Amino acid sequence: MILCFGASWPFNVYKSFRARTAKGKSLLFLILIDLGYIAGIAAKLMNPVYMAEIGEKWYVLFFYFLNFAMVAADIVLYVRNKRLDRLAGI
């Protein structure tokens, strides 16, 4: 699941960058997704079994952080695109 989400977010960020509009986007949805990644990261960091084996399973946290960063970038683009929409009178 985390790999599929990770593969799709860069495409979504690129599409948001090129579209230059916030139409069809939901800020609440993006924030909830990022909160989910924060919860996943926190769960891993608080799991003593995972932390004992982090040397072998570091990549799991890496993908959580990478996906969080992609969604955060999409949030930044949403704010930019919303401003562009406002300037264009949309």
MIVO-809153 format. One record per residue (C-alpha): residue in three letters; x, y, z; residue number from 0. Coordinates in nm, 4 decimals. Example, Ala and Ser with C-alpha at 12.3 -4.5 7.8 and 13.67 -1.06 7.14 Angstrom:
<rs>
+-------+----------+----------+----------+--------+
| kollo |        X |        Y |        Z | tortor |
+-------+----------+----------+----------+--------+
|   ALA |   1.2300 |  -0.4500 |   0.7800 |      0 |
|   SER |   1.3670 |  -0.1060 |   0.7140 |      1 |
+-------+----------+----------+----------+--------+
</rs>
This chain:
<rs>
+-------+----------+----------+----------+--------+
| kollo |        X |        Y |        Z | tortor |
+-------+----------+----------+----------+--------+
|   MET |   0.0000 |   0.0000 |   0.0000 |      0 |
|   ILE |   0.2675 |   0.2471 |   0.1022 |      1 |
|   LEU |   0.4621 |   0.1782 |  -0.2192 |      2 |
|   CYS |   0.1577 |   0.2310 |  -0.4411 |      3 |
|   PHE |   0.0739 |   0.5585 |  -0.2688 |      4 |
|   GLY |   0.4381 |   0.6559 |  -0.2927 |      5 |
|   ALA |   0.4434 |   0.5898 |  -0.6656 |      6 |
|   SER |   0.1294 |   0.7929 |  -0.7318 |      7 |
|   TRP |   0.2021 |   1.1087 |  -0.5284 |      8 |
|   PRO |   0.4791 |   1.2440 |  -0.7548 |      9 |
|   PHE |   0.2396 |   1.2262 |  -1.0505 |     10 |
|   ASN |  -0.0262 |   1.4056 |  -0.8489 |     11 |
|   VAL |   0.2171 |   1.6789 |  -0.7424 |     12 |
|   TYR |   0.3314 |   1.7259 |  -1.1028 |     13 |
|   LYS |  -0.0304 |   1.7470 |  -1.2199 |     14 |
|   SER |  -0.1051 |   2.0106 |  -0.9527 |     15 |
|   PHE |   0.2012 |   2.2076 |  -1.0567 |     16 |
|   ARG |   0.1058 |   2.2041 |  -1.4250 |     17 |
|   ALA |  -0.2682 |   2.2634 |  -1.3754 |     18 |
|   ARG |  -0.2217 |   2.5966 |  -1.1936 |     19 |
|   THR |  -0.5716 |   2.5620 |  -1.0491 |     20 |
|   ALA |  -0.7104 |   2.4223 |  -0.7249 |     21 |
|   LYS |  -1.0292 |   2.3024 |  -0.8933 |     22 |
|   GLY |  -1.1021 |   1.9414 |  -0.8098 |     23 |
|   LYS |  -0.8696 |   1.9425 |  -0.5086 |     24 |
|   SER |  -0.9674 |   1.9170 |  -0.1445 |     25 |
|   LEU |  -0.7409 |   2.0763 |   0.1139 |     26 |
|   LEU |  -0.9142 |   1.8797 |   0.3894 |     27 |
|   PHE |  -0.8429 |   1.5536 |   0.2073 |     28 |
|   LEU |  -0.4741 |   1.6388 |   0.1687 |     29 |
|   ILE |  -0.4439 |   1.7400 |   0.5333 |     30 |
|   LEU |  -0.6138 |   1.4181 |   0.6469 |     31 |
|   ILE |  -0.3772 |   1.2116 |   0.4338 |     32 |
|   ASP |  -0.0757 |   1.3904 |   0.5847 |     33 |
|   LEU |  -0.2175 |   1.3406 |   0.9345 |     34 |
|   GLY |  -0.2447 |   0.9700 |   0.8516 |     35 |
|   TYR |   0.1225 |   0.9616 |   0.7551 |     36 |
|   ILE |   0.2115 |   1.1426 |   1.0789 |     37 |
|   ALA |   0.0128 |   0.8825 |   1.2731 |     38 |
|   GLY |   0.1899 |   0.6024 |   1.0859 |     39 |
|   ILE |   0.5309 |   0.7538 |   1.1573 |     40 |
|   ALA |   0.4440 |   0.8016 |   1.5235 |     41 |
|   ALA |   0.3180 |   0.4429 |   1.5493 |     42 |
|   LYS |   0.6447 |   0.3104 |   1.4066 |     43 |
|   LEU |   0.8558 |   0.5303 |   1.6348 |     44 |
|   MET |   0.6609 |   0.4216 |   1.9443 |     45 |
|   ASN |   0.6735 |   0.0503 |   1.8559 |     46 |
|   PRO |   0.9616 |  -0.1027 |   2.0541 |     47 |
|   VAL |   0.9777 |  -0.4113 |   1.8310 |     48 |
|   TYR |   1.0110 |  -0.1966 |   1.5177 |     49 |
|   MET |   1.2649 |   0.0329 |   1.6817 |     50 |
|   ALA |   1.4741 |  -0.2665 |   1.7916 |     51 |
|   GLU |   1.4945 |  -0.3730 |   1.4261 |     52 |
|   ILE |   1.5155 |  -0.0265 |   1.2662 |     53 |
|   GLY |   1.8560 |  -0.1082 |   1.1206 |     54 |
|   GLU |   1.6893 |  -0.3732 |   0.9059 |     55 |
|   LYS |   1.3558 |  -0.1989 |   0.8472 |     56 |
|   TRP |   1.4581 |   0.1676 |   0.8079 |     57 |
|   TYR |   1.3068 |   0.1790 |   0.4586 |     58 |
|   VAL |   0.9525 |   0.1625 |   0.5999 |     59 |
|   LEU |   0.9972 |   0.4940 |   0.7811 |     60 |
|   PHE |   1.1743 |   0.6350 |   0.4758 |     61 |
|   PHE |   0.8667 |   0.5750 |   0.2607 |     62 |
|   TYR |   0.6350 |   0.7206 |   0.5240 |     63 |
|   PHE |   0.8477 |   1.0377 |   0.5346 |     64 |
|   LEU |   0.8754 |   1.0493 |   0.1542 |     65 |
|   ASN |   0.4999 |   1.0195 |   0.1096 |     66 |
|   PHE |   0.4413 |   1.2800 |   0.3809 |     67 |
|   ALA |   0.6732 |   1.5171 |   0.1938 |     68 |
|   MET |   0.4918 |   1.4574 |  -0.1363 |     69 |
|   VAL |   0.1527 |   1.5348 |   0.0173 |     70 |
|   ALA |   0.2991 |   1.8406 |   0.1935 |     71 |
|   ALA |   0.4277 |   1.9600 |  -0.1451 |     72 |
|   ASP |   0.0791 |   1.9099 |  -0.2890 |     73 |
|   ILE |  -0.0644 |   2.1181 |  -0.0026 |     74 |
|   VAL |   0.1803 |   2.3986 |  -0.0852 |     75 |
|   LEU |   0.0775 |   2.3774 |  -0.4508 |     76 |
|   TYR |  -0.2889 |   2.3814 |  -0.3499 |     77 |
|   VAL |  -0.2336 |   2.7089 |  -0.1647 |     78 |
|   ARG |  -0.0451 |   2.8514 |  -0.4631 |     79 |
|   ASN |  -0.3107 |   2.7362 |  -0.7075 |     80 |
|   LYS |  -0.5917 |   2.8691 |  -0.4882 |     81 |
|   ARG |  -0.4205 |   3.2098 |  -0.4942 |     82 |
|   LEU |  -0.3836 |   3.1879 |  -0.8730 |     83 |
|   ASP |  -0.7545 |   3.1031 |  -0.8999 |     84 |
|   ARG |  -0.8427 |   3.4042 |  -0.6875 |     85 |
|   LEU |  -0.6229 |   3.6330 |  -0.9021 |     86 |
|   ALA |  -0.7851 |   3.4967 |  -1.2172 |     87 |
|   GLY |  -1.1322 |   3.5520 |  -1.0726 |     88 |
|   ILE |  -1.2236 |   3.1846 |  -1.0744 |     89 |
+-------+----------+----------+----------+--------+
</rs>
